[in-house]
Amino acid sequence: MSLQVLAVDDSRTMRDMLNLALSSAGFTAHLAEDGVHALEMLEVTEPDVIITDINMPRMDGFRFIDAVRSNDKWSRIPILVLTTESADELKAKARAAGATGWIVKPFDPAKLVKALQMVAG
């Protein structure tokens, strides 16, 4: 299964790691540095799945998830949160905003690929 994945993270190193993991799995990675940039990219790409960090400048992950879920064109795209945060209240806040799942960094590339395939159906 070849997926189009929009990966949103303010860390260039993390974007590079995600790009490597996704491309190694045969997926196409679209990379954005924050929620504002990701919303701009959604206007010109059609990802099967979105991966987003929570703590980012300009627009954090919670606001980004809310913006995606409030737009009819994108509201059905699965969203996985990939973050260093692990607090239950943040996971609940992400689920309430519309996140599909939660993965804590550092990530295992094989487990990330499996999670992406699972949520993409």
DSSP file (Angstrom, degrees, kcal/mol; ACC not computed):
  #  RESIDUE AA STRUCTURE BP1 BP2  ACC     N-H-->O    O-->H-N    N-H-->O    O-->H-N    TCO  KAPPA ALPHA  PHI   PSI    X-CA   Y-CA   Z-CA
    1    1 A M              0   0    0      0, 0.0     2,-0.6     0, 0.0   116,-0.0   0.000 360.0 360.0 360.0 119.5    0.0    0.0    0.0
    2    2 A S        -     0   0    0     25,-0.1     2,-0.3   115,-0.0    25,-0.2  -0.867 360.0-167.3 -98.5 119.7    1.5    3.3   -1.1
    3    3 A L        -     0   0    0     -2,-0.6    25,-3.0    19,-0.1     2,-0.6  -0.775  23.9-135.3-109.9 150.1    0.3    6.2    1.0
    4    4 A Q  E     -a   28   0A   0     -2,-0.3    44,-3.0    23,-0.2    45,-1.5  -0.924  33.8-171.0 -95.5 121.3    0.5   10.0    0.6
    5    5 A V  E     -ab  29  49A   0     23,-3.1    25,-3.0    -2,-0.6     2,-0.7  -0.967  20.1-154.3-123.9 127.6    1.5   11.3    4.1
    6    6 A L  E     -ab  30  50A   0     43,-2.2    45,-3.0    -2,-0.5     2,-0.5  -0.900  17.8-166.2 -96.1 117.0    1.6   14.9    5.3
    7    7 A A  E     -ab  31  51A   0     23,-3.0    25,-2.6    -2,-0.7     2,-0.5  -0.923   2.3-167.2-110.0 124.7    4.1   15.1    8.2
    8    8 A V  E     +ab  32  52A   0     43,-2.8    45,-2.0    -2,-0.5     2,-0.3  -0.943  25.8 135.2-118.9 115.6    4.0   18.2   10.3
    9    9 A D        -     0   0    0     23,-2.4     6,-0.1    -2,-0.5    25,-0.1  -0.948  47.6-142.0-159.3 137.4    6.9   19.0   12.7
   10   10 A D  S    S+     0   0    0     -2,-0.3     2,-0.6    45,-0.3    23,-0.1   0.648  80.9  89.8 -77.3 -13.6    8.9   22.1   13.5
   11   11 A S     >  -     0   0    0      1,-0.2     4,-2.5     2,-0.0     5,-0.2  -0.742  63.7-156.9 -87.7 120.8   12.2   20.1   13.9
   12   12 A R  H  > S+     0   0    0     -2,-0.6     4,-2.6     1,-0.2     5,-0.2   0.895  96.4  54.5 -60.6 -39.4   14.1   19.8   10.6
   13   13 A T  H  > S+     0   0    0      1,-0.2     4,-2.3     2,-0.2    -1,-0.2   0.920 109.2  46.7 -60.8 -44.3   15.8   16.7   12.0
   14   14 A M  H  > S+     0   0    0      2,-0.2     4,-2.8     1,-0.2     5,-0.2   0.899 111.1  51.6 -67.0 -39.7   12.4   15.1   12.8
   15   15 A R  H  X S+     0   0    0     -4,-2.5     4,-2.7     2,-0.2    -2,-0.2   0.910 110.7  49.3 -61.6 -40.7   11.1   15.9    9.3
   16   16 A D  H  X S+     0   0    0     -4,-2.6     4,-2.3     2,-0.2    -2,-0.2   0.912 111.7  48.4 -63.9 -42.0   14.2   14.3    7.8
   17   17 A M  H  X S+     0   0    0     -4,-2.3     4,-2.5     2,-0.2    -2,-0.2   0.911 113.4  47.1 -64.5 -42.4   13.7   11.2   10.0
   18   18 A L  H  X S+     0   0    0     -4,-2.8     4,-3.0     2,-0.2     5,-0.3   0.917 110.5  52.4 -65.1 -42.7   10.1   11.0    9.0
   19   19 A N  H  X S+     0   0    0     -4,-2.7     4,-2.8    -5,-0.2     5,-0.3   0.922 111.6  46.7 -59.2 -44.4   10.9   11.5    5.3
   20   20 A L  H  X S+     0   0    0     -4,-2.3     4,-2.2     2,-0.2    -2,-0.2   0.931 114.6  46.2 -63.4 -46.7   13.4    8.7    5.5
   21   21 A A  H  X S+     0   0    0     -4,-2.5     4,-1.0     2,-0.2    -2,-0.2   0.914 117.2  43.9 -63.2 -42.8   11.0    6.3    7.3
   22   22 A L  H  <>S+     0   0    0     -4,-3.0     5,-2.7     2,-0.2     3,-0.4   0.927 115.2  46.0 -70.9 -45.5    8.1    7.1    5.0
   23   23 A S  H ><5S+     0   0    0     -4,-2.8     3,-1.4    -5,-0.3    -1,-0.2   0.865 108.6  57.1 -67.9 -34.0   10.1    6.9    1.7
   24   24 A S  H 3<5S+     0   0    0     -4,-2.2    -1,-0.2    -5,-0.3    -2,-0.2   0.803 106.0  51.5 -63.9 -28.0   11.8    3.7    2.8
   25   25 A A  T 3<5S-     0   0    0     -4,-1.0    -1,-0.3    -3,-0.4    -2,-0.2   0.441 124.5-105.5 -86.6  -0.6    8.3    2.2    3.2
   26   26 A G  T < 5S+     0   0    0     -3,-1.4    -3,-0.2     1,-0.3     2,-0.2   0.604  77.9 134.4  86.7  11.7    7.3    3.3   -0.3
   27   27 A F      < -     0   0    0     -5,-2.7     2,-0.6    -6,-0.2    -1,-0.3  -0.558  57.9-121.5 -89.9 157.6    5.2    6.2    0.9
   28   28 A T  E     -a    4   0A   0    -25,-3.0   -23,-3.1    -2,-0.2     2,-0.5  -0.902  28.4-152.3 -98.4 123.5    5.2    9.7   -0.5
   29   29 A A  E     -a    5   0A   0     -2,-0.6     2,-0.5   -25,-0.2   -23,-0.2  -0.829  13.1-169.6-101.3 131.7    6.0   12.3    2.2
   30   30 A H  E     -a    6   0A   0    -25,-3.0   -23,-3.0    -2,-0.5     2,-0.4  -0.990  20.5-152.7-113.5 124.9    4.9   15.9    2.2
   31   31 A L  E     +a    7   0A   0     -2,-0.5     2,-0.3   -25,-0.2   -23,-0.2  -0.844  17.0 178.5-111.8 134.2    6.7   17.9    4.9
   32   32 A A  E     -a    8   0A   0    -25,-2.6   -23,-2.4    -2,-0.4     3,-0.1  -0.971  24.8-145.6-131.3 147.3    5.5   21.0    6.7
   33   33 A E  S    S-     0   0    0     -2,-0.3     2,-0.3   -25,-0.2   -25,-0.1   0.612  78.2  -9.4 -90.2 -13.1    7.2   22.9    9.5
   34   34 A D  S  > S-     0   0    0     22,-0.1     4,-2.5   -25,-0.1     5,-0.2  -0.966  82.1 -81.1-167.5 178.3    4.1   23.9   11.4
   35   35 A G  H  > S+     0   0    0     24,-1.6     4,-2.3    22,-0.4     5,-0.2   0.855 123.1  53.2 -61.5 -37.9    0.3   24.0   11.3
   36   36 A V  H  > S+     0   0    0      2,-0.2     4,-1.7     1,-0.2    -1,-0.2   0.945 112.3  44.6 -62.9 -47.8    0.1   27.1    9.2
   37   37 A H  H  > S+     0   0    0      1,-0.2     4,-2.2     2,-0.2    -2,-0.2   0.893 111.8  54.0 -62.5 -40.3    2.4   25.6    6.5
   38   38 A A  H  X S+     0   0    0     -4,-2.5     4,-2.1     1,-0.2    -1,-0.2   0.893 105.7  51.9 -63.7 -40.3    0.5   22.3    6.7
   39   39 A L  H  X S+     0   0    0     -4,-2.3     4,-0.8     1,-0.2    -1,-0.2   0.891 109.4  50.7 -63.4 -38.0   -2.9   24.0    6.0
   40   40 A E  H >< S+     0   0    0     -4,-1.7     3,-0.7     1,-0.2     4,-0.4   0.908 110.4  49.6 -63.4 -41.1   -1.3   25.7    3.0
   41   41 A M  H >X S+     0   0    0     -4,-2.2     3,-1.5     1,-0.2     4,-1.3   0.839 101.2  62.9 -68.3 -32.8    0.0   22.3    1.8
   42   42 A L  H 3< S+     0   0    0     -4,-2.1    -1,-0.2     1,-0.3    -2,-0.2   0.766  94.6  63.0 -63.2 -23.3   -3.5   20.7    2.2
   43   43 A E  T << S+     0   0    0     -4,-0.8    -1,-0.3    -3,-0.7    -2,-0.2   0.748 116.7  27.7 -70.6 -22.5   -4.7   23.1   -0.4
   44   44 A V  T <4 S+     0   0    0     -3,-1.5     2,-0.3    -4,-0.4    -2,-0.2   0.423 118.0  56.2-121.8  -1.2   -2.4   21.5   -3.0
   45   45 A T     <  -     0   0    0     -4,-1.3   -39,-0.0     2,-0.0   -15,-0.0  -0.866  60.6-148.2-126.5 163.0   -2.0   17.9   -1.8
   46   46 A E        -     0   0    0     -2,-0.3   -42,-0.2    -3,-0.0    -4,-0.1  -0.662  25.5-170.3-129.8  77.0   -4.4   15.1   -1.0
   47   47 A P        -     0   0    0      0, 0.0   -42,-0.2     0, 0.0     3,-0.1  -0.321  23.8-149.8 -70.4 150.7   -2.8   13.0    1.8
   48   48 A D  S    S+     0   0    0    -44,-3.0     2,-0.3     1,-0.3   -43,-0.2   0.755  86.1  12.9 -82.3 -28.6   -4.2    9.7    2.9
   49   49 A V  E     -b    5   0A   0    -45,-1.5   -43,-2.2    28,-0.2     2,-0.4  -0.986  67.5-145.2-147.4 149.7   -2.9   10.3    6.5
   50   50 A I  E     -bc   6  79A   0     28,-2.4    30,-3.2    -2,-0.3     2,-0.4  -0.966   6.8-165.6-118.1 137.2   -1.5   13.2    8.5
   51   51 A I  E     +bc   7  80A   0    -45,-3.0   -43,-2.8    -2,-0.4     2,-0.4  -0.987  19.0 178.6-114.8 129.9    1.2   13.0   11.2
   52   52 A T  E     -bc   8  81A   0     28,-2.6    30,-2.7    -2,-0.4   -43,-0.2  -0.992  25.7-138.6-138.0 144.7    1.5   16.0   13.4
   53   53 A D        -     0   0    0    -45,-2.0    30,-0.2    -2,-0.4     3,-0.1  -0.395  15.8-142.7 -79.0 168.2    3.6   17.2   16.3
   54   54 A I  S    S+     0   0    0      1,-0.2     7,-2.8    28,-0.2     2,-1.1   0.841  82.9  61.7 -99.0 -51.2    1.8   19.1   19.1
   55   55 A N  S    S+     0   0    0      5,-0.2   -45,-0.3     6,-0.1    -1,-0.2  -0.682  70.9 134.2 -88.8  99.9    4.4   21.7   20.2
   56   56 A M        -     0   0    0     -2,-1.1   -22,-0.1    -3,-0.1   -23,-0.0  -0.973  52.6-106.4-141.7 153.5    5.1   24.0   17.2
   57   57 A P  S    S+     0   0    0      0, 0.0     2,-3.2     0, 0.0   -22,-0.4  -0.270  95.2  14.6 -74.0 168.7    5.3   27.7   16.6
   58   58 A R  S    S+     0   0    0    -24,-0.1     2,-0.3   -23,-0.1   -24,-0.1  -0.260 138.6  16.2  64.0 -55.5    2.7   29.8   14.8
   59   59 A M  S    S-     0   0    0     -2,-3.2   -24,-1.6     4,-0.0   -23,-0.2  -0.908  79.6-145.6-147.4 116.2    0.0   27.1   15.0
   60   60 A D     >  -     0   0    0     -2,-0.3     4,-2.2   -26,-0.1    -5,-0.2  -0.189  33.3 -97.4 -76.9 174.4    0.3   24.1   17.4
   61   61 A G  H  > S+     0   0    0     -7,-2.8     4,-2.9     1,-0.2     5,-0.2   0.841 120.1  55.1 -62.3 -36.8   -0.9   20.6   16.7
   62   62 A F  H  > S+     0   0    0     -8,-0.3     4,-2.3     2,-0.2    -1,-0.2   0.941 111.5  43.7 -63.6 -46.5   -4.2   21.0   18.6
   63   63 A R  H  > S+     0   0    0      2,-0.2     4,-2.2     1,-0.2    -2,-0.2   0.873 114.0  52.3 -65.8 -36.4   -5.2   24.1   16.6
   64   64 A F  H  X S+     0   0    0     -4,-2.2     4,-2.4     2,-0.2    -2,-0.2   0.937 109.5  48.0 -64.1 -47.0   -4.1   22.4   13.4
   65   65 A I  H  X S+     0   0    0     -4,-2.9     4,-2.7     1,-0.2     5,-0.2   0.925 111.8  50.7 -59.3 -44.5   -6.2   19.3   14.1
   66   66 A D  H  X S+     0   0    0     -4,-2.3     4,-1.5     1,-0.2    -1,-0.2   0.900 110.0  49.7 -60.5 -41.5   -9.2   21.5   14.9
   67   67 A A  H  < S+     0   0    0     -4,-2.2     4,-0.3     2,-0.2    -1,-0.2   0.898 112.3  47.6 -65.2 -40.5   -8.7   23.4   11.6
   68   68 A V  H >< S+     0   0    0     -4,-2.4     3,-1.4     1,-0.2     6,-0.3   0.942 112.5  48.4 -64.9 -47.0   -8.5   20.1    9.6
   69   69 A R  H 3< S+     0   0    0     -4,-2.7    -1,-0.2     1,-0.3    -2,-0.2   0.757 107.5  56.1 -67.1 -24.6  -11.5   18.6   11.3
   70   70 A S  T 3< S+     0   0    0     -4,-1.5     2,-0.6    -5,-0.2    -1,-0.3   0.483  92.6  81.7 -87.6  -1.2  -13.6   21.8   10.7
   71   71 A N  S X> S-     0   0    0     -3,-1.4     4,-1.7    -4,-0.3     3,-1.3  -0.918  71.6-148.6-106.5 120.4  -13.0   21.7    6.9
   72   72 A D  T 34 S+     0   0    0     -2,-0.6     4,-0.3     1,-0.3    -1,-0.1   0.800  95.4  59.4 -57.4 -31.7  -15.3   19.4    5.0
   73   73 A K  T 34 S+     0   0    0      1,-0.2    -1,-0.3     2,-0.1     3,-0.1   0.818 121.6  22.8 -66.2 -30.0  -12.6   18.6    2.4
   74   74 A W  T X4 S+     0   0    0     -3,-1.3     3,-2.1    -6,-0.3    -2,-0.2   0.474  89.5 104.1-116.0  -5.6  -10.2   17.3    5.0
   75   75 A S  T 3< S+     0   0    0     -4,-1.7    -3,-0.1     1,-0.3    -2,-0.1   0.687  82.0  50.8 -61.4 -20.9  -12.3   16.2    7.9
   76   76 A R  T 3  S+     0   0    0     -4,-0.3    -1,-0.3    -3,-0.1    -2,-0.1   0.456  79.3 113.0 -96.9  -0.6  -12.1   12.5    7.2
   77   77 A I  S <  S-     0   0    0     -3,-2.1   -28,-0.2    -9,-0.1   -29,-0.1  -0.576  73.6-118.2 -72.6 125.9   -8.3   12.3    6.9
   78   78 A P        -     0   0    0      0, 0.0   -28,-2.4     0, 0.0     2,-0.5  -0.380  28.7-155.6 -62.7 142.5   -6.8   10.2    9.7
   79   79 A I  E     -c   50   0A   0     19,-0.3    21,-3.0   -30,-0.2    22,-1.5  -0.979   8.4-166.8-126.7 120.8   -4.5   12.2   12.0
   80   80 A L  E     -cd  51 101A   0    -30,-3.2   -28,-2.6    -2,-0.5     2,-0.5  -0.914  16.1-140.4-103.9 130.7   -1.7   10.6   14.1
   81   81 A V  E     -cd  52 102A   0     20,-2.5    22,-3.3    -2,-0.5     2,-0.5  -0.785  16.5-171.7 -87.9 129.7   -0.1   12.8   16.7
   82   82 A L  E     + d   0 103A   0    -30,-2.7     2,-0.3    -2,-0.5    22,-0.2  -0.946  29.5 133.3-124.1 107.0    3.7   12.2   17.0
   83   83 A T  E     - d   0 104A   0     20,-2.1    22,-2.7    -2,-0.5   -30,-0.0  -0.931  66.0-117.9-150.4 164.9    5.1   14.0   20.0
   84   84 A T  S    S+     0   0    0     -2,-0.3     2,-0.1    20,-0.2    20,-0.1   0.618  86.4 101.4 -80.6 -14.1    7.4   13.7   23.0
   85   85 A E        +     0   0    0      1,-0.1    -2,-0.2     2,-0.0    20,-0.1  -0.437  39.3 168.3 -72.8 142.8    4.4   14.4   25.2
   86   86 A S        +     0   0    0     -2,-0.1    -1,-0.1    18,-0.1     2,-0.1   0.329  26.5 132.5-135.9   6.2    2.8   11.4   27.0
   87   87 A A    >>  -     0   0    0      1,-0.1     4,-1.9     2,-0.0     3,-0.6  -0.383  56.5-134.4 -66.6 135.6    0.4   13.0   29.5
   88   88 A D  H 3> S+     0   0    0      1,-0.2     4,-2.5     2,-0.2     5,-0.2   0.846 104.3  57.3 -58.3 -36.4   -3.1   11.4   29.5
   89   89 A E  H 3> S+     0   0    0      1,-0.2     4,-2.0     2,-0.2    -1,-0.2   0.854 106.9  48.6 -67.4 -32.5   -4.8   14.8   29.6
   90   90 A L  H <> S+     0   0    0     -3,-0.6     4,-2.4     2,-0.2    -1,-0.2   0.884 110.3  51.1 -71.9 -37.9   -3.0   15.9   26.4
   91   91 A K  H  X S+     0   0    0     -4,-1.9     4,-2.5     2,-0.2    -2,-0.2   0.919 111.3  48.4 -62.0 -42.6   -4.0   12.6   24.7
   92   92 A A  H  X S+     0   0    0     -4,-2.5     4,-2.5     1,-0.2    -2,-0.2   0.896 110.4  51.2 -64.4 -39.9   -7.6   13.3   25.7
   93   93 A K  H  X S+     0   0    0     -4,-2.0     4,-1.7     2,-0.2    -1,-0.2   0.897 110.9  48.8 -63.8 -40.1   -7.4   16.8   24.4
   94   94 A A  H  X>S+     0   0    0     -4,-2.4     5,-2.9     2,-0.2     4,-1.2   0.911 111.5  48.7 -66.6 -42.3   -6.0   15.5   21.1
   95   95 A R  H  <5S+     0   0    0     -4,-2.5     3,-0.4     3,-0.2    -2,-0.2   0.910 109.8  52.4 -63.0 -40.9   -8.8   12.9   20.8
   96   96 A A  H  <5S+     0   0    0     -4,-2.5    -1,-0.2     1,-0.2    -2,-0.2   0.847 108.1  51.6 -63.6 -33.2  -11.4   15.6   21.6
   97   97 A A  H  <5S-     0   0    0     -4,-1.7    -1,-0.2    -5,-0.2    -2,-0.2   0.735 131.9 -92.6 -74.6 -22.4   -9.9   17.7   18.8
   98   98 A G  T  <5 +     0   0    0     -4,-1.2   -19,-0.3    -3,-0.4    -3,-0.2   0.543  67.4 157.2 123.4  11.0  -10.2   14.8   16.4
   99   99 A A      < -     0   0    0     -5,-2.9    -1,-0.2     1,-0.1   -19,-0.2  -0.412  31.4-153.4 -67.7 144.2   -6.9   13.0   16.5
  100  100 A T        -     0   0    0    -21,-3.0     2,-0.3     1,-0.2   -20,-0.2   0.800  69.4 -11.5 -86.1 -34.0   -7.1    9.3   15.4
  101  101 A G  E     -d   80   0A   0    -22,-1.5   -20,-2.5    -7,-0.0     2,-0.4  -0.949  57.4-128.3-160.7 175.8   -4.1    8.1   17.4
  102  102 A W  E     -d   81   0A   0     -2,-0.3     2,-0.4   -22,-0.2   -20,-0.2  -0.998  16.0-177.2-141.4 127.8   -1.0    9.1   19.4
  103  103 A I  E     -d   82   0A   0    -22,-3.3   -20,-2.1    -2,-0.4     2,-0.4  -0.995  20.4-137.4-127.8 133.3    2.6    8.0   19.1
  104  104 A V  E     -d   83   0A   0     -2,-0.4   -20,-0.2   -22,-0.2   -18,-0.1  -0.750  35.6 -90.4 -93.5 134.7    5.4    9.0   21.5
  105  105 A K  S    S+     0   0    0    -22,-2.7     2,-0.1    -2,-0.4   -22,-0.0  -0.527 103.2  59.6 -76.2 150.2    8.8   10.1   20.2
  106  106 A P  S    S-     0   0    0      0, 0.0     2,-0.3     0, 0.0    -2,-0.1   0.560  86.4-158.6 -71.7 149.0   11.3    8.6   19.6
  107  107 A F        -     0   0    0     -2,-0.1    -2,-0.1    -4,-0.1     3,-0.1  -0.668  19.6-127.8-102.1 152.8    9.4    6.5   17.2
  108  108 A D     >  -     0   0    0     -2,-0.3     4,-2.5     1,-0.1     3,-0.3  -0.881  21.1-142.9 -92.3 118.2   10.1    3.0   15.7
  109  109 A P  H  > S+     0   0    0      0, 0.0     4,-2.5     0, 0.0     5,-0.2   0.866  98.7  50.7 -53.3 -41.5    9.9    3.4   11.9
  110  110 A A  H  > S+     0   0    0      1,-0.2     4,-2.2     2,-0.2     5,-0.1   0.902 111.8  47.2 -65.3 -39.7    8.3    0.0   11.5
  111  111 A K  H  > S+     0   0    0     -3,-0.3     4,-2.4     2,-0.2    -1,-0.2   0.870 111.2  51.9 -69.3 -35.6    5.7    0.7   14.1
  112  112 A L  H  X S+     0   0    0     -4,-2.5     4,-2.6     2,-0.2    -2,-0.2   0.937 110.1  48.3 -63.7 -46.2    5.0    4.1   12.6
  113  113 A V  H  X S+     0   0    0     -4,-2.5     4,-2.4     1,-0.2    -2,-0.2   0.919 112.1  49.4 -60.2 -44.4    4.5    2.5    9.1
  114  114 A K  H  X S+     0   0    0     -4,-2.2     4,-2.2     1,-0.2    -1,-0.2   0.905 111.0  49.5 -61.9 -42.5    2.2   -0.2   10.6
  115  115 A A  H  X S+     0   0    0     -4,-2.4     4,-2.5     2,-0.2     5,-0.2   0.904 110.8  50.4 -63.5 -41.6    0.1    2.5   12.4
  116  116 A L  H  X S+     0   0    0     -4,-2.6     4,-1.9     1,-0.2    -2,-0.2   0.920 111.3  47.7 -62.6 -44.7   -0.2    4.5    9.2
  117  117 A Q  H  X S+     0   0    0     -4,-2.4     4,-0.8     1,-0.2    -1,-0.2   0.888 111.9  51.6 -63.1 -38.9   -1.3    1.5    7.2
  118  118 A M  H >< S+     0   0    0     -4,-2.2     3,-0.6     1,-0.2    -2,-0.2   0.937 113.5  41.0 -65.9 -47.3   -3.8    0.6    9.9
  119  119 A V  H 3< S+     0   0    0     -4,-2.5    -1,-0.2     1,-0.2    -2,-0.2   0.784 110.7  57.9 -74.4 -24.7   -5.5    4.1   10.2
  120  120 A A  H 3<        0   0    0     -4,-1.9    -1,-0.2    -5,-0.2    -2,-0.2   0.664 360.0 360.0 -78.4 -14.4   -5.5    4.6    6.4
  121  121 A G    <<        0   0    0     -4,-0.8    -3,-0.1    -3,-0.6    -4,-0.1   0.476 360.0 360.0  77.9 360.0   -7.5    1.4    6.0
